[in-house]
């Protein structure tokens, strides 16, 4: 079981620059606290969009306690729209996250910024939060600090409440980028003025931040320019500027767009990039006067530039250039207009990050750390219940099965879903699948449907049937089976397969995709038989729901068990559940909770529960319980307040086949749940049935379960 503290950061309407900065700062705190962490950006690239900035920066910096997991790339966004491909991507992400995970304190997952096809990326981020049961850190932005933060929380609730299981915004952290309206800009008489950061923190800001920290809301003042500097080279490369003077790029702290009214502050101008339209002669004259009076800028950028313009404006420019060269001021130009340049500079970090500017990144991290509580990664803050999500359960199932190399026989060798499942199982080394059927027919079907079965063994039943006639007659001697009858039985592939299992030619059987449960079970009862400690065979379904995993029993075999048989079904289900690391909490289902109603069926469930308690005194079991009281906490508080099982049950024992089968199908079809099974239990060798409506995925996981059962029998 994956018992690490898992964090996921999820962006909501925020740029890559701020989102990356938050993640880097959090990783820096983890590293400084000597906590070991695996950092995972699940997807580094989708088509032409790069998301891998944090990883790239971690490769430059020495975060000794942070280990990066290599991300995956997606060449086609449409893969996220297709169930099979999407599930393969998720499986790949889980597989990568599990490697070398044991020696860490945290797994830190960085969500994907939805730059396009936003709904798909949003769903992916939510799925990752659910799959890993992660503690969520939201990163968003608001224009001003006085904006109602309750609206931000409400928006997040609406977005995520139905998307993330057990979602509660009170248990999340929320980082908010905001513009500080009290910042008192340095240049207040400019027509358009921007600066990246306002680092000064007045009492008003302090009080706001302290009040919201208590609610796990962290406000970070953030404007467009960086007070601690940005390299002009990044801007020039972004705009593709041309150089007039001084190609030694400097750092600036402000970007200034000028009009005719200029508030002069020499200390600030010398740290600024001045953006001027070549068309604006009045502003150019003012700039000349400022330079003539030794009021210098760091860098000047002319927009709307035209070379060799033979007029008085160009003569003035020549004078400006002479002063610039003399005083080593950087001067660049671009043909594009001022409005377009403004828009470009506004978005310089929207989908980019200055990974090569190490001093800038250091300053960003140190700045953000001022606002993050030092206790953010304390055990108390990240103490949450571990549970296995359905995706993780499926991964564990496949991972466990692939260790054992068991031979699983598939008697319905010509059934197309079975062929597809066998191909996938072979590719993933889940099992050594063996197909029973006519070789030419199976190869023809596989070729027609583009299914690769080149590494799968096919056995023609006609070639081996005679090997089992005498053996079957001996097994059924008490029934006076003769040779003719034995031959007729062995013409049924399921009977033949069961004989192969009996003779240890294979380790398990999976069948039923195009036949009834009775046809699958009958040979098992006649040839394999029940374990000596049991009187019946029963079944379970493993129900992989969106936010939980439940075991349903018995939904396939016993029409109307008596109380002793019902108790036996419960005990068998508990034993089977332990193969999959369940900590069983058993609910015995009835139409009544406790002793609130009387009747023959209620009494049967009550007596069965009592019998199980006598045989397994340490087992958590309760009954009779109604289904809602068994699995829903809020209902359990009213109907069974003293129960240790009610509201928490993970094994559901139905009183009869009618109830069990109806319920499992209703849940499966109405919630798109995956149901693995029916898995037979109480039998000496593993034979598992399939629903005739089974999907390829259902068959794959049933094969994996059969492998695990076979290994368990070998170990015992």
C-alpha positions as CSV (number, residue, x, y, z in Angstrom):
1,X,0.0,0.0,0.0
2,X,1.2,3.5,-0.9
3,X,1.4,5.2,2.4
4,X,3.3,8.4,1.6
5,X,2.1,12.0,2.0
6,X,1.0,13.0,-1.4
7,X,0.6,16.7,-2.4
8,X,-0.8,18.0,-5.7
9,X,-0.7,21.6,-6.8
10,X,-3.6,22.6,-9.1
11,X,-3.6,25.8,-11.1
12,X,-6.9,27.8,-11.5
13,X,-6.8,30.7,-14.0
14,X,-3.1,31.5,-13.2
15,X,0.0,32.0,-15.4
16,X,2.8,29.4,-15.6
17,X,5.2,31.9,-14.1
18,X,3.4,32.3,-10.8
19,X,2.4,28.7,-10.6
20,X,6.0,27.5,-11.2
21,X,7.3,30.0,-8.7
22,X,4.9,28.7,-6.0
23,X,5.9,25.1,-6.6
24,X,9.6,25.9,-6.5
25,X,9.2,27.8,-3.3
26,X,7.3,24.9,-1.7
27,X,10.0,22.4,-2.8
28,X,12.7,24.7,-1.4
29,X,10.9,24.7,2.0
30,X,10.7,20.8,1.9
31,X,14.4,20.7,1.0
32,X,15.4,23.2,3.7
33,X,13.4,21.1,6.3
34,X,15.5,18.1,5.4
35,X,12.4,16.2,4.1
36,X,12.9,13.8,1.3
37,X,10.6,14.3,-1.6
38,X,9.9,12.9,-5.1
39,X,8.8,15.7,-7.4
40,X,6.6,14.6,-10.3
41,X,5.4,16.6,-13.2
42,X,3.3,13.8,-14.8
43,X,3.2,15.3,-18.3
44,X,6.0,17.5,-19.5
45,X,4.6,18.2,-22.9
46,X,1.3,18.0,-24.8
47,X,1.9,18.5,-28.5
48,X,3.8,21.8,-28.7
49,X,3.1,23.1,-25.2
50,X,5.9,22.7,-22.7
51,X,5.0,22.4,-19.0
52,X,8.4,21.2,-17.6
53,X,9.8,24.4,-16.2
54,X,10.0,23.2,-12.6
55,X,11.8,20.0,-13.5
56,X,14.3,21.9,-15.7
57,X,15.0,24.4,-12.8
58,X,15.5,21.5,-10.3
59,X,18.1,20.1,-12.7
60,X,20.0,23.4,-12.4
61,X,19.6,23.9,-8.7
62,X,21.0,21.7,-6.0
63,X,17.9,20.6,-4.1
64,X,19.7,17.7,-2.4
65,X,16.5,16.2,-0.9
66,X,14.3,16.5,-4.0
67,X,14.4,13.8,-6.6
68,X,12.7,14.4,-9.9
69,X,10.7,11.6,-11.6
70,X,10.9,11.7,-15.4
71,X,7.6,12.9,-16.9
72,X,5.9,11.6,-20.0
73,X,5.1,13.4,-23.2
74,X,1.8,13.3,-25.2
75,X,2.1,13.9,-28.9
76,X,-1.7,14.1,-29.5
77,X,-4.1,15.8,-27.2
78,X,-6.9,13.6,-28.5
79,X,-5.4,10.7,-26.5
80,X,-7.0,12.3,-23.5
81,X,-10.4,11.9,-25.1
82,X,-10.3,8.1,-25.6
83,X,-10.9,5.9,-22.6
84,X,-8.4,3.2,-23.4
85,X,-5.6,5.6,-24.3
86,X,-6.4,7.8,-21.3
87,X,-6.3,4.8,-18.9
88,X,-3.0,3.8,-20.4
89,X,-1.6,7.3,-19.7
90,X,-2.9,7.2,-16.1
91,X,-1.4,3.7,-15.6
92,X,1.9,5.0,-16.9
93,X,1.8,8.0,-14.5
94,X,1.0,5.6,-11.6
95,X,3.8,3.3,-12.6
96,X,6.4,6.1,-12.7
97,X,5.2,7.6,-9.4
98,X,5.7,4.2,-7.7
99,X,9.3,3.7,-8.7
100,X,11.9,4.3,-5.9
101,X,9.2,5.8,-3.7
102,X,9.9,3.9,-0.5
103,X,12.7,6.2,0.8
104,X,10.7,9.5,0.7
105,X,8.5,11.6,2.9
106,X,6.5,13.3,0.2
107,X,5.4,12.7,-3.3
108,X,4.8,16.2,-4.8
109,X,2.7,16.2,-8.0
110,X,2.6,19.4,-10.0
111,X,-0.7,19.8,-11.9
112,X,-0.9,20.7,-15.6
113,X,-1.7,24.3,-16.6
114,X,-4.7,24.1,-19.0
115,X,-3.4,26.2,-21.9
116,X,-5.9,24.8,-24.3
117,X,-8.7,22.2,-24.4
118,X,-9.0,23.3,-20.8
119,X,-11.7,20.8,-19.8
120,X,-9.5,17.8,-20.6
121,X,-6.6,19.1,-18.5
122,X,-9.0,20.1,-15.7
123,X,-10.3,16.6,-15.6
124,X,-6.8,15.1,-15.6
125,X,-5.8,17.2,-12.6
126,X,-8.9,16.1,-10.8
127,X,-8.3,12.5,-11.6
128,X,-4.8,12.7,-10.3
129,X,-6.0,14.2,-7.1
130,X,-8.5,11.4,-6.7
131,X,-6.2,8.6,-7.8
132,X,-3.5,9.5,-5.3
133,X,-5.8,10.8,-2.5
134,X,-3.6,13.8,-2.5
135,X,-3.6,16.9,-0.3
136,X,-4.5,19.8,-2.6
137,X,-2.7,23.1,-2.9
138,X,-4.7,25.4,-5.2
139,X,-2.9,28.3,-7.0
140,X,-5.0,31.1,-8.4
141,X,-5.0,34.9,-8.8
142,X,-7.3,37.9,-8.0
143,X,-6.9,41.4,-9.4
144,X,-7.1,43.2,-6.0
145,X,-6.7,42.3,-2.4
146,X,-10.1,43.7,-1.4
147,X,-11.9,41.3,-3.8
148,X,-14.2,39.0,-1.9
149,X,-12.2,35.9,-1.1
150,X,-15.3,34.0,-0.2
151,X,-16.2,34.2,-4.0
152,X,-12.9,32.6,-4.8
153,X,-13.6,29.8,-2.3
154,X,-17.1,29.4,-3.7
155,X,-15.7,29.2,-7.2
156,X,-13.3,26.4,-6.2
157,X,-16.1,24.6,-4.4
158,X,-18.3,24.7,-7.5
159,X,-15.4,23.6,-9.7
160,X,-14.1,20.7,-7.6
161,X,-16.8,19.5,-5.3
162,X,-18.3,17.0,-7.7
163,X,-14.9,16.2,-9.3
164,X,-12.8,15.3,-6.3
165,X,-13.8,12.7,-3.9
166,X,-14.4,13.7,-0.3
167,X,-13.5,17.3,-1.3
168,X,-13.5,19.9,1.5
169,X,-11.9,23.3,0.7
170,X,-11.1,23.7,4.5
171,X,-8.6,20.9,4.1
172,X,-6.7,22.6,1.2
173,X,-4.2,25.3,0.9
174,X,-5.0,28.2,-1.4
175,X,-2.2,30.5,-2.8
176,X,-3.5,33.7,-4.3
177,X,-1.6,36.1,-6.5
178,X,-3.0,39.6,-6.1
179,X,-2.3,43.2,-7.1
180,X,-1.8,45.4,-4.1
181,X,-4.0,48.5,-4.6
182,X,-2.2,50.3,-1.8
183,X,1.2,50.0,-3.5
184,X,1.5,53.7,-4.4
185,X,3.4,53.2,-7.7
186,X,6.7,55.0,-8.1
187,X,5.6,56.7,-11.3
188,X,2.1,58.0,-10.9
189,X,2.0,60.5,-13.8
190,X,2.6,57.9,-16.5
191,X,-0.1,57.0,-18.9
192,X,0.7,53.3,-18.8
193,X,2.9,52.0,-16.0
194,X,3.7,48.5,-14.9
195,X,6.2,47.1,-12.4
196,X,6.5,43.3,-11.7
197,X,6.7,43.2,-8.0
198,X,5.7,45.4,-5.1
199,X,7.7,44.0,-2.3
200,X,7.0,46.7,0.4
201,X,4.6,45.2,3.0
202,X,2.6,47.7,5.0
203,X,0.5,47.0,8.1
204,X,-2.7,46.6,6.1
205,X,-1.2,43.8,4.0
206,X,0.3,42.1,7.1
207,X,-3.1,42.0,8.8
208,X,-4.8,40.6,5.8
209,X,-2.2,37.9,5.3
210,X,-2.2,36.9,9.0
211,X,-6.0,36.7,9.1
212,X,-6.2,34.5,6.0
213,X,-3.3,32.2,6.9
214,X,-5.5,30.8,9.6
215,X,-7.9,29.6,6.9
216,X,-5.0,28.2,4.9
217,X,-5.3,31.1,2.4
218,X,-1.9,32.6,1.5
219,X,-2.0,36.0,-0.2
220,X,1.1,36.9,-2.2
221,X,1.4,40.5,-3.7
222,X,2.6,40.2,-7.2
223,X,2.8,42.7,-10.1
224,X,4.3,42.4,-13.5
225,X,7.9,43.6,-13.2
226,X,10.4,42.1,-10.7
227,X,11.8,44.6,-8.1
228,X,14.8,42.3,-7.8
229,X,15.5,42.4,-11.5
230,X,15.0,40.7,-14.8
231,X,17.6,40.3,-17.6
232,X,16.9,42.5,-20.7
233,X,18.1,39.6,-22.8
234,X,15.0,37.7,-22.0
235,X,12.8,40.6,-23.2
236,X,14.9,41.2,-26.3
237,X,14.8,37.5,-27.3
238,X,11.1,37.4,-26.6
239,X,10.4,40.4,-28.9
240,X,13.3,39.7,-31.4
241,X,14.7,43.2,-31.0
242,X,17.5,44.7,-33.0
243,X,20.6,46.3,-31.3
244,X,21.7,49.9,-31.8
245,X,24.1,50.1,-28.8
246,X,25.5,47.8,-26.2
247,X,24.7,44.1,-26.6
248,X,25.8,43.4,-23.0
249,X,22.4,42.8,-21.5
250,X,21.6,44.4,-18.2
251,X,19.1,43.8,-15.5
252,X,16.1,46.0,-15.1
253,X,13.6,46.4,-12.3
254,X,10.9,48.3,-14.0
255,X,9.3,48.7,-17.5
256,X,8.0,52.2,-18.2
257,X,5.7,53.3,-21.1
258,X,5.9,57.1,-21.3
259,X,3.5,59.8,-22.3
260,X,4.0,63.6,-22.3
261,X,3.7,64.0,-18.5
262,X,6.7,62.5,-16.8
263,X,7.4,62.4,-13.1
264,X,11.2,62.4,-12.8
265,X,12.8,60.1,-10.3
266,X,16.4,59.5,-11.3
267,X,16.9,56.6,-8.9
268,X,14.1,54.6,-10.5
269,X,14.9,55.6,-14.1
270,X,18.4,54.2,-13.9
271,X,16.9,50.7,-13.2
272,X,14.3,50.9,-15.9
273,X,13.6,49.8,-19.4
274,X,12.1,52.8,-21.2
275,X,9.7,51.9,-24.0
276,X,9.1,54.8,-26.5
277,X,7.2,55.0,-29.8
278,X,9.5,56.3,-32.6
279,X,6.4,58.1,-33.9
280,X,6.0,60.2,-30.7
281,X,8.2,63.2,-31.4
282,X,7.1,65.1,-28.3
283,X,8.2,62.3,-26.0
284,X,11.5,61.9,-27.8
285,X,12.2,65.6,-27.2
286,X,11.5,65.1,-23.5
287,X,13.8,62.1,-23.4
288,X,16.6,64.1,-25.1
289,X,16.2,66.9,-22.4
290,X,16.4,64.3,-19.6
291,X,19.5,62.7,-21.1
292,X,21.1,66.1,-21.7
293,X,20.6,66.8,-17.9
294,X,22.3,63.5,-17.1
295,X,19.1,61.7,-16.1
296,X,19.9,58.2,-17.5
297,X,18.0,55.0,-18.1
298,X,19.2,51.5,-17.9
299,X,17.9,50.5,-21.4
300,X,15.8,52.2,-24.1
301,X,13.5,50.4,-26.6
302,X,12.1,52.2,-29.6
303,X,8.9,50.8,-31.1
304,X,7.5,51.7,-34.5
305,X,11.1,52.2,-35.7
306,X,12.0,53.3,-39.2
307,X,15.7,53.5,-40.3
308,X,17.1,56.5,-42.1
309,X,14.0,58.7,-41.7
310,X,15.4,62.0,-43.1
311,X,13.6,64.5,-40.9
312,X,14.2,66.5,-37.8
313,X,13.0,63.6,-35.6
314,X,15.8,61.4,-36.9
315,X,18.4,64.2,-36.3
316,X,17.2,64.3,-32.7
317,X,17.5,60.5,-32.5
318,X,21.1,60.7,-33.7
319,X,21.8,63.2,-30.9
320,X,20.2,60.8,-28.4
321,X,22.3,57.9,-29.7
322,X,25.5,59.8,-29.2
323,X,24.6,60.5,-25.6
324,X,23.6,56.9,-25.1
325,X,26.9,55.5,-26.6
326,X,28.9,57.9,-24.4
327,X,27.1,56.8,-21.2
328,X,26.9,53.1,-22.1
329,X,23.1,52.9,-22.2
330,X,21.6,49.9,-23.9
331,X,19.5,50.8,-26.9
332,X,17.3,48.5,-29.0
333,X,14.6,49.0,-31.6
334,X,11.7,47.1,-33.1
335,X,9.4,47.8,-36.0
336,X,6.3,46.6,-34.3
337,X,4.0,49.2,-32.7
338,X,3.8,50.3,-29.0
339,X,0.4,48.6,-28.4
340,X,1.6,45.2,-29.7
341,X,4.8,45.4,-27.7
342,X,2.8,46.3,-24.5
343,X,0.7,43.2,-25.1
344,X,3.7,41.0,-25.7
345,X,5.4,42.2,-22.5
346,X,2.3,41.6,-20.5
347,X,2.3,38.0,-21.6
348,X,6.1,37.4,-21.4
349,X,5.7,34.8,-18.7
350,X,2.2,33.5,-19.5
351,X,3.6,30.3,-21.2
352,X,7.3,30.8,-20.4
353,X,9.7,30.9,-17.5
354,X,13.3,32.4,-17.3
355,X,14.9,29.1,-16.3
356,X,18.4,30.3,-17.2
357,X,18.3,33.3,-14.9
358,X,19.4,31.7,-11.7
359,X,19.7,34.8,-9.6
360,X,16.2,35.9,-10.6
361,X,14.8,32.5,-9.6
362,X,16.6,32.6,-6.3
363,X,15.1,36.0,-5.6
364,X,11.6,34.8,-6.6
365,X,11.9,31.8,-4.3
366,X,13.2,33.9,-1.3
367,X,10.4,36.4,-1.9
368,X,7.6,33.9,-1.9
369,X,9.0,32.0,1.1
370,X,8.3,35.2,3.1
371,X,4.6,34.5,2.8
372,X,4.5,30.8,3.2
373,X,4.0,29.5,6.8
374,X,7.0,27.4,7.9
375,X,4.6,24.8,9.3
376,X,3.0,24.0,6.0
377,X,4.6,20.6,5.8
378,X,4.1,19.6,9.4
379,X,2.6,16.2,10.0
380,X,-0.5,17.9,11.6
381,X,-1.2,19.8,8.4
382,X,-0.8,16.8,6.2
383,X,-2.5,14.2,8.4
384,X,-5.1,12.6,6.3
385,X,-6.6,9.1,5.9
386,X,-4.9,6.8,3.4
387,X,-7.0,4.8,1.1
388,X,-6.5,2.9,-2.1
389,X,-8.2,4.5,-5.0
390,X,-9.7,2.3,-7.8
391,X,-6.9,3.2,-10.2
392,X,-4.2,2.4,-7.6
393,X,-6.0,-0.9,-6.8
394,X,-6.0,-1.9,-10.5
395,X,-2.3,-1.0,-10.7
396,X,-1.5,-3.0,-7.6
397,X,-3.5,-5.9,-9.0
398,X,-1.6,-5.9,-12.3
399,X,1.7,-5.3,-10.6
400,X,1.2,-8.2,-8.2
401,X,-0.1,-10.6,-10.9
402,X,2.9,-9.9,-13.1
403,X,5.3,-11.3,-10.5
404,X,4.0,-14.9,-10.7
405,X,4.0,-16.0,-14.4
406,X,0.9,-18.2,-14.0
407,X,-0.7,-20.1,-16.9
408,X,-4.4,-19.1,-17.2
409,X,-6.5,-21.0,-19.6
410,X,-9.3,-19.2,-21.6
411,X,-11.7,-21.9,-22.9
412,X,-13.5,-19.3,-25.1
413,X,-10.5,-18.9,-27.4
414,X,-12.5,-17.6,-30.3
415,X,-14.3,-14.8,-28.4
416,X,-13.1,-11.4,-29.6
417,X,-13.0,-9.7,-26.1
418,X,-11.2,-12.6,-24.7
419,X,-8.6,-12.5,-27.5
420,X,-8.1,-8.7,-26.9
421,X,-7.7,-9.2,-23.2
422,X,-5.3,-12.1,-23.7
423,X,-3.2,-10.0,-26.0
424,X,-3.0,-7.2,-23.4
425,X,-2.2,-9.6,-20.6
426,X,0.6,-11.1,-22.7
427,X,2.0,-7.6,-23.5
428,X,1.9,-6.6,-19.9
429,X,3.2,-9.9,-18.5
430,X,0.1,-10.3,-16.3
431,X,-0.3,-14.0,-17.2
432,X,0.7,-16.6,-19.6
433,X,-2.6,-16.9,-21.3
434,X,-3.6,-20.1,-23.2
435,X,-6.4,-20.1,-25.7
436,X,-8.5,-23.2,-26.2
437,X,-10.0,-23.5,-29.6
438,X,-9.4,-24.2,-33.3
439,X,-6.0,-22.6,-34.2
440,X,-6.9,-21.4,-37.7
441,X,-10.2,-19.9,-36.6
442,X,-8.6,-18.0,-33.7
443,X,-5.7,-16.7,-35.9
444,X,-8.2,-15.6,-38.5
445,X,-10.3,-13.7,-36.0
446,X,-7.3,-12.1,-34.5
447,X,-5.9,-11.0,-37.9
448,X,-9.3,-9.6,-38.9
449,X,-9.5,-7.5,-35.8
450,X,-5.8,-6.5,-35.7
451,X,-5.1,-8.3,-32.4
452,X,-1.6,-9.5,-31.8
453,X,-1.5,-13.0,-30.4
454,X,1.9,-14.0,-31.7
455,X,3.2,-14.8,-28.2
456,X,0.1,-16.7,-27.0
457,X,-0.2,-20.5,-27.0
458,X,-3.3,-22.0,-28.7
459,X,-4.4,-25.5,-27.9
460,X,-6.8,-27.4,-30.2
461,X,-9.2,-29.3,-28.1
462,X,-9.5,-32.1,-30.7
463,X,-5.8,-32.9,-30.2
464,X,-6.0,-33.4,-26.4
465,X,-9.5,-34.5,-25.7
466,X,-8.7,-38.2,-25.7
467,X,-6.0,-37.7,-23.0
468,X,-8.7,-37.0,-20.4
469,X,-11.4,-39.6,-21.1
470,X,-10.1,-42.2,-18.6
471,X,-9.3,-39.6,-16.0
472,X,-12.8,-38.1,-16.2
473,X,-14.4,-41.6,-15.9
474,X,-12.3,-42.2,-12.8
475,X,-13.2,-38.9,-11.2
476,X,-16.9,-39.5,-11.8
477,X,-16.9,-43.2,-11.0
478,X,-19.4,-42.7,-8.2
479,X,-21.8,-41.5,-10.9
480,X,-21.1,-44.5,-13.1
481,X,-19.9,-42.3,-16.0
482,X,-19.2,-44.4,-19.1
483,X,-16.8,-43.7,-22.0
484,X,-19.5,-42.3,-24.3
485,X,-20.8,-39.9,-21.6
486,X,-17.2,-38.8,-20.8
487,X,-16.5,-38.1,-24.5
488,X,-19.7,-36.0,-24.8
489,X,-18.8,-34.0,-21.7
490,X,-15.3,-33.3,-22.9
491,X,-16.7,-31.9,-26.2
492,X,-17.6,-28.9,-23.9
493,X,-14.5,-26.8,-23.8
494,X,-15.3,-25.8,-20.2
495,X,-15.3,-29.5,-19.1
496,X,-12.0,-30.1,-20.9
497,X,-10.4,-26.9,-19.4
498,X,-11.5,-28.0,-15.9
499,X,-9.8,-31.4,-16.5
500,X,-6.6,-29.6,-17.5
501,X,-6.8,-27.6,-14.3
502,X,-7.4,-30.7,-12.3
503,X,-4.3,-32.3,-13.8
504,X,-2.2,-29.2,-13.1
505,X,-1.6,-28.4,-16.8
506,X,-2.7,-24.8,-16.1
507,X,-2.9,-22.7,-12.9
508,X,-6.4,-21.2,-13.4
509,X,-9.4,-20.7,-15.7
510,X,-11.3,-17.6,-16.8
511,X,-14.5,-18.2,-18.8
512,X,-18.1,-17.0,-19.2
513,X,-17.9,-14.2,-21.8
514,X,-20.4,-16.0,-24.0
515,X,-21.9,-18.6,-21.7
516,X,-23.9,-18.8,-18.5
517,X,-22.5,-18.9,-15.0
518,X,-24.1,-22.3,-14.5
519,X,-22.0,-23.7,-17.5
520,X,-18.8,-22.3,-15.9
521,X,-19.5,-23.6,-12.4
522,X,-21.0,-27.1,-13.1
523,X,-17.7,-28.6,-14.2
524,X,-16.0,-27.0,-11.3
525,X,-18.4,-28.5,-8.8
526,X,-18.2,-32.0,-10.4
527,X,-14.4,-32.1,-11.0
528,X,-12.6,-29.5,-8.8
529,X,-15.0,-29.5,-5.8
530,X,-15.1,-27.3,-2.7
531,X,-12.5,-27.0,0.0
532,X,-13.0,-29.5,2.8
533,X,-13.8,-26.8,5.3
534,X,-16.7,-25.4,3.2
535,X,-20.0,-26.9,2.1
536,X,-20.7,-24.4,-0.8
537,X,-19.0,-22.4,-3.5
538,X,-19.8,-18.7,-3.5
539,X,-18.7,-15.6,-5.4
540,X,-17.6,-12.0,-5.0
541,X,-17.5,-9.0,-7.2
542,X,-14.8,-6.4,-6.6
543,X,-16.6,-3.1,-7.3
544,X,-14.3,-0.3,-8.4
545,X,-16.4,2.7,-7.8
546,X,-15.4,6.3,-8.4
547,X,-14.3,7.0,-4.8
548,X,-14.2,3.6,-3.1
549,X,-13.7,-0.2,-3.5
550,X,-16.3,-2.6,-2.2
551,X,-16.7,-6.3,-2.3
552,X,-20.2,-7.6,-3.1
553,X,-21.2,-11.2,-2.2
554,X,-22.9,-13.4,-3.2
555,X,-24.2,-12.1,-6.5
556,X,-23.8,-15.1,-8.8
557,X,-24.1,-18.6,-7.2
558,X,-26.5,-19.3,-4.3
559,X,-30.1,-18.4,-4.9
560,X,-31.4,-18.5,-1.3
561,X,-28.7,-19.5,1.3
562,X,-29.8,-20.4,4.8
563,X,-28.2,-18.7,7.7
564,X,-25.3,-21.2,8.0
565,X,-24.5,-20.8,4.3
566,X,-24.8,-17.1,4.5
567,X,-22.3,-17.1,7.4
568,X,-20.0,-19.3,5.2
569,X,-20.3,-16.8,2.3
570,X,-19.2,-14.0,4.6
571,X,-16.2,-16.0,5.9
572,X,-15.2,-17.0,2.4
573,X,-15.4,-13.3,1.3
574,X,-13.2,-12.2,4.2
575,X,-10.6,-14.7,3.2
576,X,-10.7,-13.7,-0.4
577,X,-10.5,-10.0,0.5
578,X,-7.2,-10.5,2.3
579,X,-5.6,-11.5,-1.0
580,X,-6.0,-7.9,-2.0
581,X,-4.9,-6.2,1.2
582,X,-8.4,-5.4,2.4
583,X,-8.9,-4.7,6.1
584,X,-12.4,-6.3,6.2
585,X,-15.4,-4.5,7.6
586,X,-18.4,-6.7,6.9
587,X,-22.0,-5.5,6.6
588,X,-24.7,-8.2,6.5
589,X,-27.4,-6.6,4.4
590,X,-31.1,-6.7,5.1
591,X,-34.2,-4.4,4.6
592,X,-33.9,-3.6,8.3
593,X,-31.1,-2.1,10.4
594,X,-30.5,-3.8,13.8
595,X,-33.7,-5.1,15.3
596,X,-35.9,-2.3,13.9
597,X,-38.1,-4.8,12.1
598,X,-39.0,-8.5,12.3
599,X,-39.3,-11.2,9.7
600,X,-37.8,-14.5,8.5
601,X,-35.3,-12.8,6.2
602,X,-34.2,-10.3,8.9
603,X,-33.8,-13.2,11.4
604,X,-31.7,-15.2,8.9
605,X,-29.2,-12.3,8.6
606,X,-29.2,-11.7,12.4
607,X,-28.3,-15.4,13.0
608,X,-25.7,-15.5,10.2
609,X,-24.0,-12.4,11.7
610,X,-24.0,-14.0,15.2
611,X,-22.5,-17.2,13.8
612,X,-19.7,-15.4,12.0
613,X,-18.9,-13.4,15.2
614,X,-18.6,-16.7,17.1
615,X,-16.2,-18.2,14.5
616,X,-14.2,-15.0,13.9
617,X,-14.4,-12.9,17.1
618,X,-11.8,-10.3,16.0
619,X,-13.6,-9.6,12.7
620,X,-15.4,-6.2,12.3
621,X,-18.9,-7.3,11.3
622,X,-22.4,-6.0,11.8
623,X,-25.9,-6.9,10.7
624,X,-28.6,-6.7,9.9
625,X,-27.8,-3.3,8.2
626,X,-29.6,-1.5,5.4
627,X,-27.3,-0.8,2.4
628,X,-27.3,3.0,3.0
629,X,-26.5,2.6,6.7
630,X,-23.6,0.2,5.7
631,X,-21.7,2.6,3.4
632,X,-22.8,6.2,4.2
633,X,-21.5,7.8,7.4
634,X,-24.3,10.4,7.7
635,X,-27.0,7.7,7.5
636,X,-25.1,5.4,9.9
637,X,-25.0,8.1,12.6
638,X,-28.8,8.0,12.7
639,X,-29.6,4.3,12.0
640,X,-26.6,2.6,13.8
641,X,-24.7,5.1,15.9
642,X,-22.9,2.5,18.0
643,X,-21.8,0.3,15.1
644,X,-18.1,-0.1,14.3
645,X,-19.0,-1.1,10.8
646,X,-21.9,1.1,9.7
647,X,-20.9,3.9,7.3
648,X,-17.4,2.2,6.8
649,X,-18.2,-1.2,5.4
650,X,-16.1,-2.5,2.5
651,X,-17.5,-6.1,2.3
652,X,-21.2,-6.2,1.6
653,X,-23.0,-9.6,2.1
654,X,-26.4,-9.8,0.4
655,X,-29.1,-12.1,1.9
656,X,-29.9,-13.8,-1.4
657,X,-29.0,-13.9,-5.1
658,X,-32.0,-11.8,-6.2
659,X,-30.8,-8.9,-4.0
660,X,-27.1,-9.3,-4.8
661,X,-27.3,-9.7,-8.5
662,X,-29.8,-6.9,-9.0
663,X,-27.8,-4.5,-6.8
664,X,-24.4,-5.2,-8.5
665,X,-25.8,-4.7,-12.0
666,X,-27.6,-1.5,-11.0
667,X,-24.5,0.0,-9.4
668,X,-22.2,-1.2,-12.2
669,X,-24.4,0.2,-15.1
670,X,-25.6,3.4,-13.5
671,X,-22.2,4.5,-12.2
672,X,-19.9,3.2,-14.9
673,X,-18.1,1.2,-12.2
674,X,-15.7,-1.6,-13.1
675,X,-16.8,-4.9,-11.6
676,X,-14.2,-7.7,-11.4
677,X,-15.8,-11.1,-11.2
678,X,-17.7,-13.1,-10.3
679,X,-14.7,-14.5,-8.5
680,X,-15.4,-18.0,-7.2
681,X,-14.4,-18.8,-3.6
682,X,-14.5,-21.9,-1.5
683,X,-13.1,-24.0,-4.4
684,X,-9.8,-25.9,-4.4
685,X,-8.4,-24.4,-7.6
686,X,-9.2,-21.0,-9.2
687,X,-11.9,-20.9,-11.7
688,X,-13.5,-17.5,-12.4
689,X,-16.6,-16.6,-14.3
690,X,-17.3,-13.6,-16.4
691,X,-20.4,-11.6,-17.0
692,X,-21.6,-12.0,-20.6
693,X,-21.5,-8.2,-20.7
694,X,-17.9,-8.1,-19.5
695,X,-15.6,-5.4,-21.0
696,X,-12.1,-6.1,-22.1
697,X,-10.9,-4.4,-19.0
698,X,-13.1,-6.6,-16.8
699,X,-11.6,-9.7,-18.4
700,X,-8.0,-8.4,-17.9
701,X,-8.6,-7.8,-14.2
702,X,-10.4,-11.1,-13.7
703,X,-7.3,-12.8,-15.2
704,X,-5.1,-10.9,-12.8
705,X,-7.2,-12.0,-9.8
706,X,-7.1,-15.6,-11.0
707,X,-3.3,-15.4,-11.0
708,X,-3.2,-14.1,-7.4
709,X,-5.6,-16.8,-6.3
710,X,-3.4,-19.4,-8.0
711,X,-0.3,-18.1,-6.2
712,X,-2.2,-18.1,-2.9
713,X,-3.2,-21.7,-3.3
714,X,0.4,-22.6,-4.1
715,X,1.6,-20.8,-0.9
716,X,-0.9,-22.7,1.2
